[in-house]
Amino acid sequence: MVHPARFELATPGSEDQCSNPLSYGCVWLQPFYHSINFSAILSAMDIHTNIPLKNYLTMKLGGTTRFMTEVFSVDNVKQIVANARTQNLPIFVIGGGSNVIARDETYPGIVIRNRIKGFEIVADDAMTTTIKVGAGEIWDEIVKKTVDMNLSGIEAMSAIPGTCGAAPVQNVGAYGQDVSETFVSLEAYDTQNDQVVTLTNDDCHFGYRSSIFREDQFNRYIILSVTLQLYKASPKPPFYKAIQDYFDTHNITIYTPQTIRDTVTTIRSEKLPDPKVKPNSGSFFKNAIIEGWLLKELLETYPEMPHYDMGDKRYKVPTGWLIEQCGFKGQLLHGMRVNPANALVLINESAGGYSDLAAAREEISNQVRDTFRISIEQEPLELK
């Protein structure tokens, strides 16, 4: 059978269930069965079949997905969820594919690309402006728009790839800011109760690069829109060290959202390769969070170890520094290059598949653990 978009139907196969959500999460609606009425699901929306995932993920690795579609409205979301449930198919939602890696095996369900747009000022007073943006909006385009409005709060997160809907999933952050600081609420489709719900900042349980969408509720919500409260006052020091160093070097003393954005964009361009040119998923490892007692012991051997107080006797240690101390910076491991400018980033130069990426990841993480007694975590989520 051939879909009207001229994509040939794949043969039903694997019964593997999915785990580890990507972007907005993997929604397992029912176990996957072989006896699927393909025509029913295909006729419901413009759904393509047997699509290479590497074409939609910035690491440029991964196998195929049995189905792929785009959603542009909440009605699209409701329709695809209802049809997928009828056909016993798992659903997986991605945004820009920049914080997602896929394994080589075929994904047996439907990958949804969130394309829900929208930008609205929902509140405005003397101190703040509150905006509501569609989950499918490009994050950096929204940052630019708010900076052009001379609003502060997300300007240090300039040049981060991906969509707005993915930002609260990971509690995206950079250079001293993170999404939770300006986040008011989001609207999402609750696949358990089949209704649109509003989740507040407290509901999302934000932590360092984490939220309920990556943890205990990872398979429940499809994010539709995000509401942020931004500030009209100019940003004030103290700034993140890399930003302050840039200001000092370039004699910048007037601080505006635009100067912060320009500075961060320049710094990122020097440290983080463009995924369109060099395939990567940004920071591949999270920065390590360790207990105070371990930090005290490590400082006796490594007094120069950088660290930042996170409160509650916990400290953040830059994982890039740990990787560099292990001698990996700039090295080519199983086709993956450890970025010479920032060891947190793995660049796909010649990896033959997911297994090469996994081998590089294990080699790095094992050496860091053996050297520092610190376990480091992968930041991108996996589709498998």
Legacy VTK file of the C-alpha trace (Angstrom):
# vtk DataFile Version 3.0
C-alpha trace
ASCII
DATASET POLYDATA
POINTS 384 float
0.000 0.000 0.000
1.233 3.508 -0.811
0.341 6.585 1.182
-1.009 9.543 -0.858
2.255 11.407 -0.096
3.965 8.551 -1.999
5.648 6.993 1.016
5.502 3.210 0.925
4.206 1.531 4.067
6.779 -0.258 6.172
6.172 -3.845 7.168
5.013 -4.190 10.797
7.703 -5.636 12.990
9.216 -4.911 16.357
7.168 -5.105 19.509
9.773 -3.215 21.556
8.222 -0.718 23.909
9.677 2.766 24.056
11.355 4.405 27.022
13.320 7.581 27.761
11.266 10.431 26.264
12.665 12.796 23.675
11.892 16.495 23.703
8.304 16.375 24.960
8.268 12.661 25.692
7.304 9.248 24.506
3.647 8.434 25.006
3.060 4.690 25.101
-0.650 4.333 24.480
-0.915 0.539 24.203
1.446 -2.338 23.346
2.224 -2.436 19.645
0.546 -5.235 17.706
1.162 -6.579 14.223
-2.466 -6.416 13.101
-2.715 -2.663 12.481
-5.297 -1.020 10.249
-2.719 1.193 8.562
-5.173 2.934 6.249
-7.153 4.317 9.193
-4.167 6.036 10.783
-2.760 7.238 7.461
-6.026 8.753 6.317
-6.464 10.707 9.541
-3.609 13.143 8.863
-0.657 13.677 6.546
1.482 10.867 7.892
4.650 9.671 6.194
6.128 6.215 6.617
9.571 4.673 7.075
11.335 8.021 7.649
15.075 8.184 8.534
15.310 9.828 11.943
18.848 11.070 11.344
17.409 13.607 8.888
15.519 15.237 11.767
18.061 14.958 14.600
21.111 17.211 14.782
23.464 14.353 15.756
22.654 12.758 12.360
22.416 9.244 13.755
19.567 6.785 14.179
17.347 4.370 12.332
13.883 4.945 10.907
10.503 5.661 12.429
7.536 3.697 11.141
5.405 6.863 10.994
6.048 10.604 11.183
3.679 13.556 11.120
3.468 17.251 12.057
0.939 18.957 14.319
-0.045 22.614 13.995
-2.864 22.891 16.528
-4.366 21.267 19.596
-7.006 19.717 17.346
-4.211 18.002 15.388
-2.805 16.677 18.647
-6.167 15.341 19.797
-6.744 13.667 16.444
-3.383 11.942 16.260
-3.547 10.752 19.882
-7.044 9.360 19.379
-6.085 7.560 16.173
-2.847 6.244 17.618
-4.697 4.851 20.620
-7.187 3.146 18.312
-4.316 1.536 16.416
-2.311 0.663 19.565
0.673 2.800 18.528
3.202 4.593 20.756
3.709 8.320 20.192
6.909 10.280 20.491
7.107 14.110 20.172
10.153 16.083 19.045
10.808 19.752 18.427
14.011 20.748 16.650
15.748 17.429 17.306
18.724 19.120 18.962
18.447 17.380 22.323
17.515 13.970 20.985
19.484 10.946 19.868
18.032 7.814 18.343
19.143 4.227 18.265
19.540 2.300 15.038
16.471 0.107 15.500
13.214 1.154 13.832
10.857 3.020 16.134
7.524 1.161 15.906
5.191 4.117 16.457
4.543 7.700 15.370
7.057 10.526 15.759
5.285 13.887 15.943
7.068 17.089 14.996
5.524 19.929 16.997
4.852 22.935 14.743
2.340 24.814 16.907
2.988 28.549 16.440
1.899 31.685 18.239
3.130 34.787 20.070
0.884 36.825 22.340
1.355 39.428 25.063
-1.014 38.287 27.798
-0.093 40.819 30.524
1.837 44.058 30.709
2.623 46.443 33.569
5.297 48.934 34.583
7.789 46.230 35.556
7.074 43.160 33.426
5.640 41.809 30.196
4.160 38.327 30.085
4.199 36.455 26.775
2.587 33.231 25.603
4.331 31.380 22.764
3.477 28.284 20.775
5.461 25.151 21.585
6.616 24.863 17.975
8.166 28.334 17.828
11.939 28.386 17.393
13.446 29.268 20.770
16.142 31.638 19.533
13.679 33.520 17.354
11.561 34.183 20.438
14.655 35.263 22.401
15.504 37.716 19.608
11.944 39.031 19.522
11.902 39.695 23.267
15.341 41.323 23.152
14.080 43.579 20.343
11.301 44.518 22.780
14.060 45.373 25.300
12.844 42.680 27.695
15.204 40.812 30.001
15.100 37.318 31.442
16.029 34.915 28.632
18.675 36.869 26.694
21.553 34.788 28.122
19.903 31.737 26.558
20.454 33.101 23.059
21.537 30.792 20.241
20.258 27.652 21.949
18.799 25.444 19.203
15.385 23.873 19.462
11.783 24.862 20.079
10.018 26.657 22.909
8.078 23.562 23.902
11.297 21.694 24.622
12.658 24.448 26.895
10.701 23.543 30.065
11.211 19.811 29.499
14.894 20.158 30.260
14.673 23.435 32.162
17.021 24.846 29.565
19.663 27.203 30.878
22.902 28.955 30.002
25.232 31.656 31.303
23.421 32.216 34.575
19.808 31.986 33.431
17.375 29.103 33.133
13.779 28.785 31.993
12.352 28.188 35.467
13.267 31.751 36.522
10.809 33.357 34.089
8.398 30.461 33.577
4.794 31.139 34.584
2.881 28.191 33.149
2.332 26.000 30.117
-0.613 24.431 28.364
-0.360 20.767 27.505
-2.500 17.939 26.237
-2.843 15.358 28.989
-2.873 11.991 27.233
-4.074 10.223 30.354
-7.229 12.314 30.754
-7.622 13.474 27.128
-7.878 17.151 27.989
-5.895 20.377 27.769
-4.439 21.349 31.136
-2.448 24.263 32.544
0.650 23.470 34.615
2.263 26.141 36.810
5.913 26.592 37.710
5.421 24.601 40.904
3.627 21.824 39.016
6.668 21.279 36.784
9.088 20.544 39.669
12.025 22.188 37.945
15.556 21.202 38.914
18.960 21.386 37.294
18.230 20.396 33.671
15.185 18.478 34.818
11.414 18.639 35.222
8.474 16.270 35.566
8.543 15.923 31.767
11.888 14.125 31.974
11.103 12.261 35.165
7.946 10.747 36.635
5.517 12.301 34.110
7.649 11.852 31.008
4.998 9.898 29.132
1.979 12.020 29.895
1.946 15.539 28.413
2.290 17.032 24.931
3.227 20.684 25.412
1.173 23.179 23.397
2.310 26.613 24.625
4.608 28.244 27.177
4.020 31.447 29.154
6.999 33.511 30.402
7.186 36.686 32.473
10.023 38.980 31.358
11.381 42.181 32.827
11.597 45.759 31.578
14.529 46.703 33.823
18.018 46.458 32.348
20.111 43.460 33.415
22.466 44.188 36.289
25.715 42.597 37.500
26.999 40.289 38.793
26.998 38.412 35.498
28.092 34.900 34.671
31.906 34.799 34.609
32.245 34.206 30.876
29.964 37.175 30.174
31.769 39.440 32.633
35.156 38.437 31.194
33.918 39.340 27.717
32.610 42.689 28.959
35.924 43.460 30.646
37.967 42.483 27.584
35.812 44.575 25.243
35.284 47.504 27.645
31.508 47.058 27.689
29.930 48.989 30.560
26.389 49.557 29.295
24.296 46.490 30.003
21.184 45.803 27.957
19.420 42.646 26.818
20.991 43.233 23.407
24.564 43.434 24.737
23.996 40.227 26.686
22.560 38.506 23.608
25.400 39.676 21.377
27.982 38.566 23.915
26.461 35.125 24.432
26.027 34.576 20.706
29.701 35.369 20.162
30.874 33.129 23.007
28.697 30.236 21.854
29.907 30.549 18.275
33.474 30.122 19.506
32.787 27.169 21.822
29.842 25.324 20.309
29.910 24.090 16.698
26.961 24.781 14.423
25.058 21.453 14.200
24.184 22.258 10.581
27.908 22.127 9.795
29.215 19.676 12.398
26.571 17.218 13.609
26.149 17.388 17.381
23.463 17.653 20.037
24.971 20.517 22.014
26.219 19.666 25.481
26.245 15.881 25.491
26.844 15.581 29.237
25.202 17.417 32.111
27.445 19.250 34.531
28.059 17.099 37.581
26.320 17.787 40.894
28.246 16.355 43.849
27.995 16.353 47.633
30.135 18.673 49.743
32.102 15.850 51.376
33.230 14.549 47.979
34.195 18.012 46.792
36.299 18.519 49.930
38.168 15.283 49.278
38.688 16.040 45.588
40.007 19.551 46.278
42.816 18.008 48.303
44.059 16.320 45.126
42.744 18.834 42.574
42.813 22.253 44.301
42.171 23.996 40.962
38.867 22.132 40.376
36.172 24.702 39.519
32.966 24.384 41.513
29.809 26.349 42.209
27.647 26.262 45.316
24.148 24.947 44.523
22.915 25.088 48.125
22.065 22.212 50.470
25.763 21.229 50.582
25.720 20.326 46.893
28.100 21.697 44.282
28.197 21.871 40.497
31.449 20.805 38.856
31.883 21.530 35.118
31.907 18.173 33.386
33.872 19.668 30.513
36.726 20.275 32.943
36.550 16.683 34.188
36.657 15.329 30.624
39.551 17.596 29.740
41.543 16.460 32.775
41.091 12.884 31.582
42.818 13.790 28.329
39.844 13.456 25.984
39.556 17.035 24.749
40.037 17.080 20.969
40.288 13.285 20.744
38.466 11.153 18.154
36.686 8.241 19.829
34.771 5.736 17.703
34.022 8.366 15.086
32.973 10.971 17.669
35.198 14.009 18.165
35.384 15.541 21.632
35.085 19.208 20.749
38.484 20.941 21.128
36.787 24.164 22.252
34.329 22.617 24.726
34.743 19.043 25.894
31.047 18.763 26.790
30.243 18.524 23.089
30.593 15.369 21.011
30.748 15.887 17.241
29.750 13.144 14.844
32.625 13.052 12.364
32.470 9.467 11.155
30.345 7.382 13.519
28.777 4.461 11.755
25.780 4.292 14.047
24.461 4.608 17.554
26.832 1.902 18.814
29.821 4.143 18.032
28.282 7.011 19.973
27.519 4.698 22.886
31.106 3.396 22.895
32.506 6.944 23.016
30.082 7.879 25.787
31.027 4.854 27.890
34.756 5.380 27.424
34.487 8.974 28.602
32.093 8.384 31.492
34.021 5.365 32.763
37.300 7.264 32.825
35.734 10.245 34.609
34.221 7.911 37.198
37.499 6.041 37.719
39.485 9.265 38.043
37.166 11.462 40.101
34.550 9.089 41.577
31.930 11.174 39.770
29.233 9.654 37.582
28.320 11.926 34.682
24.970 11.825 32.917
24.049 12.136 29.269
21.994 15.258 28.586
20.132 14.389 25.349
17.189 12.065 25.684
17.022 8.867 23.659
14.421 7.557 21.277
14.544 3.775 21.392
LINES 1 385
384 0 1 2 3 4 5 6 7 8 9 10 11 12 13 14 15 16 17 18 19 20 21 22 23 24 25 26 27 28 29 30 31 32 33 34 35 36 37 38 39 40 41 42 43 44 45 46 47 48 49 50 51 52 53 54 55 56 57 58 59 60 61 62 63 64 65 66 67 68 69 70 71 72 73 74 75 76 77 78 79 80 81 82 83 84 85 86 87 88 89 90 91 92 93 94 95 96 97 98 99 100 101 102 103 104 105 106 107 108 109 110 111 112 113 114 115 116 117 118 119 120 121 122 123 124 125 126 127 128 129 130 131 132 133 134 135 136 137 138 139 140 141 142 143 144 145 146 147 148 149 150 151 152 153 154 155 156 157 158 159 160 161 162 163 164 165 166 167 168 169 170 171 172 173 174 175 176 177 178 179 180 181 182 183 184 185 186 187 188 189 190 191 192 193 194 195 196 197 198 199 200 201 202 203 204 205 206 207 208 209 210 211 212 213 214 215 216 217 218 219 220 221 222 223 224 225 226 227 228 229 230 231 232 233 234 235 236 237 238 239 240 241 242 243 244 245 246 247 248 249 250 251 252 253 254 255 256 257 258 259 260 261 262 263 264 265 266 267 268 269 270 271 272 273 274 275 276 277 278 279 280 281 282 283 284 285 286 287 288 289 290 291 292 293 294 295 296 297 298 299 300 301 302 303 304 305 306 307 308 309 310 311 312 313 314 315 316 317 318 319 320 321 322 323 324 325 326 327 328 329 330 331 332 333 334 335 336 337 338 339 340 341 342 343 344 345 346 347 348 349 350 351 352 353 354 355 356 357 358 359 360 361 362 363 364 365 366 367 368 369 370 371 372 373 374 375 376 377 378 379 380 381 382 383
